Each structure stands twice: as C-alpha cells, then as structure tokens.
Amino acid sequence: MTKIQLDVVSDVMCPWCYIGKRRLEQALAELGGDGEEIEIELRWRPFQLDPTLPQEGRDRREYLEKKFGGPERAKEIYERIRQAGLEEGLEFNFDAIEVSPNTIDAHRVIRWASNEGQEIQDKLVERLFKDFFMDGAHLGKHEVLVDAARAAGMDESIVAALLATDQDREAVSQEIAVAQQMGVTGVPCFIIDNKYAVMGAQPADQIVGAIKQAAQMKQVGAPGTSD
C-alpha cells in the first residue's frame, strides 16, 4: 500500500473549489475501484480569494460587478460556472447569496476539524460549500459556522468558544502565505505529497493520473524497490 498525502488548497467562497471537490471525489472513487493500492491522506488547506473583505462582508452583487467590470460581465462569468456545476451535479443558487464574506473564520474551523479526522473535516467543508452556494448563508457569521461544525460532528460549544477568540487566526494567515510562496495563485490547487501540484478544477482523470504518477515515483524511490 502506497500512502499519498493530498492537500487541497481551497476557499469556501470559490465556486470552482466546490466543482473541484466533486471532481476529486470522482477521482478517488476511480482509484478505489481499479485495484490500485494507494491510500490517500486528504487534508483541506486554507486560501482566501480576497482577504481584504471586511468581517461583515460586502454586498455580493456590487462586489462581483466591481470585480468583473460590470453586471453583464459578472453574469456571463457566473453563467459559465453554473453550467460547469450542473455537469457535476451541483445546482448553484447564486441569487441566494447576498454577501461576499471574509472566510478567515471559516478556515479556522476547517483547521480545527482536521484534529477530528479526515472524514469530519471533509464533511465540514462540504457543509460550508452547501451553506454558501445552495442556501446563501453568510459564512462570516459565527452562528453559521457553529451550525456547520455541529452538523459535521464537531463539539459546537468548543467551536463557539474558540471563534470568540483569535485562536489560530495567525496560523491560518501564515499557511496561506506559505501556499502563495509555493506558487499557488488560484484555487483549487491539489498538492500531492508536497512535490506535485494540479492547478484548477481539473477533470477527474487528470487528478487520477497525477496521483498514480506520484505513487509510482514514490515506489521507485522507496528502499529495496530498485536494483
């Protein structure tokens, strides 16, 4: 069994990251069904598309129109994203989103979820994506984050208490800075064994290919596997 560490650098306000999550799930299902002896250690890592957003967020429509240079351009871009989402079984409800949030606190909770195990962290990330893109929830509000944490299986009282402090705020910011120093300029980015990177929401087969190649290189480099 070859163990592969897979770090997904992502932001929960990025629709392409949600699409990338679905494609990653397809890739992992393919790996699990083709007889490959590869064990994936999956971790979600933080990134902020816009760290300058205030804690209370900004009006979503105004923010996107300013970012993309007008309402028509913003509508055109998000229609393409909506179509890409439908291909992966995601029915984005962009009209429900009223606020573009600052996601630093969401990343703090995701970080804490990693201490609960891979499954809990993945459930939390899925819940946050759904809350934002399907229900229009404000991911900058602590009550929304606490509800998501509880739904994922975390202790809501602990999460609420930690959110009221600055616990791990600097650690998350430093982790984002490290990703940027590594060359991550956009998300999602799949970092395989800290050596290889797949940038963007690539099709499942490309993710599968990259993981298999990393596993093969690891096997070749392992002691006793070469003459």
MIZADREN-347347 format. One record per residue (C-alpha): x, y, z. Coordinates in pm, 1 decimal. Example, Ala and Ser with C-alpha at 12.3 -4.5 7.8 and 13.67 -1.06 7.14 Angstrom:
<recs>
@xx=1230.0, yy=-450.0, zz=780.0
@xx=1367.0, yy=-106.0, zz=714.0
</recs>
This chain:
<recs>
@xx=0.0, yy=0.0, zz=0.0
@xx=139.1, yy=336.8, zz=-107.6
@xx=33.2, yy=629.5, zz=107.3
@xx=-14.0, yy=961.1, zz=-69.6
@xx=-70.8, yy=1291.0, zz=108.7
@xx=-314.7, yy=1508.7, zz=-82.1
@xx=-353.8, yy=1869.0, zz=30.2
@xx=-638.9, yy=2062.9, zz=-127.9
@xx=-579.3, yy=2437.5, zz=-114.5
@xx=-924.3, yy=2591.6, zz=-133.6
@xx=-1154.8, yy=2876.3, zz=-35.1
@xx=-1515.2, yy=2805.9, zz=61.0
@xx=-1637.2, yy=3113.0, zz=-130.4
@xx=-1484.2, yy=2980.5, zz=-455.1
@xx=-1736.8, yy=2800.3, zz=-678.7
@xx=-1460.3, yy=2631.7, zz=-876.1
@xx=-1337.5, yy=2479.0, zz=-549.9
@xx=-1677.6, yy=2316.1, zz=-498.6
@xx=-1666.1, yy=2186.3, zz=-855.6
@xx=-1310.4, yy=2069.4, zz=-790.2
@xx=-1429.3, yy=1882.6, zz=-480.4
@xx=-1680.0, yy=1686.5, zz=-687.5
@xx=-1413.7, yy=1602.7, zz=-945.7
@xx=-1175.6, yy=1497.3, zz=-670.2
@xx=-1444.0, yy=1267.1, zz=-529.2
@xx=-1479.9, yy=1109.3, zz=-872.8
@xx=-1103.9, yy=1065.8, zz=-891.0
@xx=-1084.9, yy=898.1, zz=-550.5
@xx=-1372.0, yy=667.3, zz=-644.4
@xx=-1186.4, yy=567.5, zz=-961.2
@xx=-868.7, yy=499.6, zz=-766.2
@xx=-1060.7, yy=286.8, zz=-520.4
@xx=-1222.1, yy=81.4, zz=-792.8
@xx=-934.0, yy=-2.0, zz=-1024.7
@xx=-728.6, yy=-216.6, zz=-789.1
@xx=-464.1, yy=47.0, zz=-721.6
@xx=-310.4, yy=3.0, zz=-376.0
@xx=-299.9, yy=372.9, zz=-296.0
@xx=-411.3, yy=517.4, zz=36.0
@xx=-497.5, yy=887.4, zz=26.8
@xx=-447.3, yy=1112.4, zz=326.9
@xx=-667.3, yy=1410.5, zz=240.5
@xx=-636.1, yy=1748.6, zz=406.8
@xx=-809.9, yy=2075.3, zz=326.9
@xx=-581.7, yy=2377.9, zz=334.4
@xx=-678.9, yy=2748.0, zz=350.8
@xx=-670.4, yy=3016.6, zz=86.5
@xx=-850.3, yy=3349.5, zz=64.6
@xx=-959.8, yy=3481.3, zz=-270.1
@xx=-997.5, yy=3822.7, zz=-110.1
@xx=-850.7, yy=3873.0, zz=237.8
@xx=-938.6, yy=4244.6, zz=219.0
@xx=-1308.6, yy=4177.4, zz=265.0
@xx=-1430.8, yy=4315.1, zz=598.6
@xx=-1554.4, yy=4081.1, zz=871.0
@xx=-1916.1, yy=4168.9, zz=788.1
@xx=-1854.5, yy=4105.8, zz=418.3
@xx=-1975.2, yy=4313.6, zz=123.9
@xx=-2286.6, yy=4323.8, zz=-87.1
@xx=-2244.8, yy=4032.8, zz=-325.4
@xx=-2384.0, yy=4193.4, zz=-640.5
@xx=-2189.4, yy=4516.1, zz=-602.4
@xx=-1874.0, yy=4324.1, zz=-517.4
@xx=-1890.6, yy=4098.7, zz=-824.5
@xx=-1983.7, yy=4378.8, zz=-1061.8
@xx=-1687.2, yy=4581.8, zz=-941.3
@xx=-1456.3, yy=4280.2, zz=-956.9
@xx=-1553.4, yy=4178.4, zz=-1309.9
@xx=-1616.1, yy=4522.2, zz=-1459.2
@xx=-1993.0, yy=4543.9, zz=-1471.4
@xx=-2312.1, yy=4340.5, zz=-1431.8
@xx=-2313.3, yy=4184.2, zz=-1777.9
@xx=-1958.6, yy=4052.1, zz=-1746.9
@xx=-2029.1, yy=3916.5, zz=-1399.0
@xx=-2347.1, yy=3746.8, zz=-1523.8
@xx=-2159.8, yy=3592.5, zz=-1817.5
@xx=-1884.3, yy=3451.1, zz=-1596.9
@xx=-2121.3, yy=3306.3, zz=-1340.0
@xx=-2342.3, yy=3150.3, zz=-1605.3
@xx=-2041.1, yy=2951.8, zz=-1724.1
@xx=-1972.4, yy=2845.9, zz=-1366.7
@xx=-2337.3, yy=2747.2, zz=-1320.8
@xx=-2321.7, yy=2525.6, zz=-1627.5
@xx=-1996.6, yy=2364.3, zz=-1511.3
@xx=-2159.0, yy=2298.0, zz=-1175.3
@xx=-2459.8, yy=2127.9, zz=-1333.7
@xx=-2224.3, yy=1888.3, zz=-1512.5
@xx=-2101.0, yy=1778.5, zz=-1168.6
@xx=-2447.7, yy=1757.8, zz=-1013.6
@xx=-2423.0, yy=2095.4, zz=-837.0
@xx=-2715.7, yy=2335.8, zz=-869.5
@xx=-2560.8, yy=2665.5, zz=-768.0
@xx=-2809.1, yy=2916.1, zz=-631.1
@xx=-2606.7, yy=3231.1, zz=-682.1
@xx=-2914.7, yy=3453.6, zz=-647.5
@xx=-2948.6, yy=3344.2, zz=-283.5
@xx=-2605.7, yy=3483.1, zz=-192.2
@xx=-2641.0, yy=3835.4, zz=-56.9
@xx=-2296.1, yy=3880.8, zz=98.9
@xx=-1942.1, yy=3801.5, zz=-12.9
@xx=-1784.7, yy=3705.8, zz=321.9
@xx=-1439.8, yy=3718.7, zz=470.3
@xx=-1359.2, yy=3347.9, zz=507.9
@xx=-1080.1, yy=3360.1, zz=767.5
@xx=-1306.2, yy=3228.5, zz=1045.4
@xx=-1440.1, yy=2951.2, zz=823.0
@xx=-1080.9, yy=2841.5, zz=762.4
@xx=-1013.0, yy=2844.5, zz=1134.7
@xx=-1298.4, yy=2597.5, zz=1188.2
@xx=-1176.4, yy=2381.2, zz=898.7
@xx=-833.9, yy=2377.8, zz=1061.4
@xx=-981.6, yy=2262.0, zz=1392.4
@xx=-1180.5, yy=1994.9, zz=1211.6
@xx=-855.0, yy=1837.6, zz=1093.0
@xx=-792.5, yy=1737.1, zz=1455.0
@xx=-1114.1, yy=1534.5, zz=1442.2
@xx=-1000.9, yy=1333.4, zz=1141.7
@xx=-1021.0, yy=1336.4, zz=764.5
@xx=-1389.6, yy=1241.2, zz=747.5
@xx=-1504.8, yy=1516.1, zz=983.4
@xx=-1301.7, yy=1779.5, zz=803.3
@xx=-1439.1, yy=1673.2, zz=466.3
@xx=-1796.0, yy=1680.4, zz=599.9
@xx=-1741.0, yy=2030.5, zz=731.3
@xx=-1601.3, yy=2158.0, zz=401.7
@xx=-1895.4, yy=2004.3, zz=215.3
@xx=-2142.3, yy=2163.4, zz=455.8
@xx=-1983.1, yy=2507.8, zz=421.9
@xx=-1988.7, yy=2487.1, zz=43.0
@xx=-2355.5, yy=2385.5, zz=51.2
@xx=-2448.3, yy=2652.6, zz=302.7
@xx=-2295.4, yy=2923.0, zz=87.7
@xx=-2367.2, yy=2817.2, zz=-269.2
@xx=-2703.7, yy=2648.2, zz=-224.6
@xx=-2855.8, yy=2832.0, zz=72.2
@xx=-2681.6, yy=3170.2, zz=53.7
@xx=-2563.9, yy=3153.1, zz=416.2
@xx=-2329.2, yy=3424.2, zz=546.0
@xx=-2006.0, yy=3234.4, zz=618.0
@xx=-1866.6, yy=3525.1, zz=815.8
@xx=-2127.1, yy=3477.3, zz=1090.9
@xx=-2017.9, yy=3264.0, zz=1382.1
@xx=-2360.0, yy=3107.3, zz=1431.1
@xx=-2348.7, yy=2974.1, zz=1073.2
@xx=-2003.1, yy=2827.0, zz=1129.9
@xx=-2104.8, yy=2670.3, zz=1461.6
@xx=-2411.3, yy=2509.2, zz=1299.7
@xx=-2192.9, yy=2368.5, zz=1021.9
@xx=-1942.2, yy=2235.5, zz=1274.7
@xx=-2217.2, yy=2062.9, zz=1471.8
@xx=-2359.0, yy=1907.1, zz=1154.8
@xx=-2012.6, yy=1772.4, zz=1069.7
@xx=-1980.5, yy=1608.5, zz=1411.3
@xx=-1772.7, yy=1863.9, zz=1599.6
@xx=-1836.6, yy=1990.5, zz=1952.9
@xx=-2032.0, yy=2311.8, zz=1893.6
@xx=-1955.7, yy=2457.5, zz=2237.6
@xx=-1582.1, yy=2427.7, zz=2181.7
@xx=-1605.6, yy=2575.3, zz=1831.4
@xx=-1816.1, yy=2867.3, zz=1955.6
@xx=-1571.4, yy=2937.3, zz=2237.0
@xx=-1270.5, yy=2928.6, zz=2004.3
@xx=-1436.5, yy=3150.6, zz=1744.3
@xx=-1482.3, yy=3416.9, zz=2010.7
@xx=-1102.2, yy=3435.3, zz=2038.6
@xx=-821.5, yy=3489.5, zz=1787.8
@xx=-713.1, yy=3126.9, zz=1818.8
@xx=-525.8, yy=3013.8, zz=1503.1
@xx=-607.9, yy=3328.0, zz=1307.2
@xx=-237.9, yy=3399.4, zz=1256.3
@xx=-165.0, yy=3031.6, zz=1186.6
@xx=-421.3, yy=3028.7, zz=905.1
@xx=-278.6, yy=3350.1, zz=758.6
@xx=72.5, yy=3204.3, zz=768.9
@xx=-46.1, yy=2885.2, zz=599.8
@xx=-199.5, yy=3091.2, zz=319.0
@xx=127.4, yy=3283.8, zz=286.0
@xx=320.9, yy=2957.2, zz=256.2
@xx=87.0, yy=2839.7, zz=-21.0
@xx=144.0, yy=3165.2, zz=-207.0
@xx=520.5, yy=3128.0, zz=-165.7
@xx=488.7, yy=2781.3, zz=-318.6
@xx=333.1, yy=2940.8, zz=-625.4
@xx=-36.7, yy=2892.9, zz=-552.1
@xx=-206.5, yy=3193.9, zz=-708.6
@xx=-552.4, yy=3046.2, zz=-759.0
@xx=-769.4, yy=2767.1, zz=-624.8
@xx=-842.7, yy=2486.9, zz=-611.6
@xx=-488.8, yy=2353.6, zz=-609.4
@xx=-418.9, yy=1987.5, zz=-537.7
@xx=-74.7, yy=1936.5, zz=-385.6
@xx=38.9, yy=1574.0, zz=-399.6
@xx=295.5, yy=1456.4, zz=-144.3
@xx=431.4, yy=1812.5, zz=-120.1
@xx=600.1, yy=1758.3, zz=-456.9
@xx=347.2, yy=1783.8, zz=-736.9
@xx=62.4, yy=2026.1, zz=-797.7
@xx=-252.7, yy=2010.7, zz=-1006.4
@xx=-384.7, yy=2362.6, zz=-1055.3
@xx=-752.5, yy=2434.0, zz=-1105.8
@xx=-1068.3, yy=2221.5, zz=-1107.6
@xx=-922.6, yy=1968.6, zz=-1348.5
@xx=-1119.3, yy=1665.4, zz=-1474.7
@xx=-1113.0, yy=1357.3, zz=-1254.4
@xx=-892.1, yy=1159.9, zz=-1492.5
@xx=-617.9, yy=1420.8, zz=-1470.8
@xx=-626.0, yy=1406.7, zz=-1092.4
@xx=-614.9, yy=1026.4, zz=-1105.8
@xx=-319.0, yy=1037.2, zz=-1343.0
@xx=-126.2, yy=1278.9, zz=-1123.3
@xx=-184.7, yy=1068.6, zz=-810.8
@xx=-82.2, yy=747.1, zz=-987.2
@xx=231.9, yy=909.7, zz=-1120.2
@xx=321.7, yy=1035.6, zz=-772.3
@xx=262.8, yy=687.3, zz=-629.4
@xx=483.9, yy=528.7, zz=-894.9
@xx=763.0, yy=777.3, zz=-826.6
@xx=732.1, yy=707.3, zz=-455.9
@xx=753.4, yy=332.5, zz=-514.3
@xx=1061.4, yy=367.9, zz=-733.4
@xx=1228.7, yy=585.1, zz=-473.5
@xx=1146.3, yy=355.5, zz=-183.2
@xx=1430.5, yy=149.5, zz=-32.9
@xx=1451.6, yy=-201.8, zz=-174.0
@xx=1236.0, yy=-133.4, zz=-479.8
@xx=1519.4, yy=-76.8, zz=-727.7
@xx=1830.0, yy=-272.6, zz=-825.2
</recs>
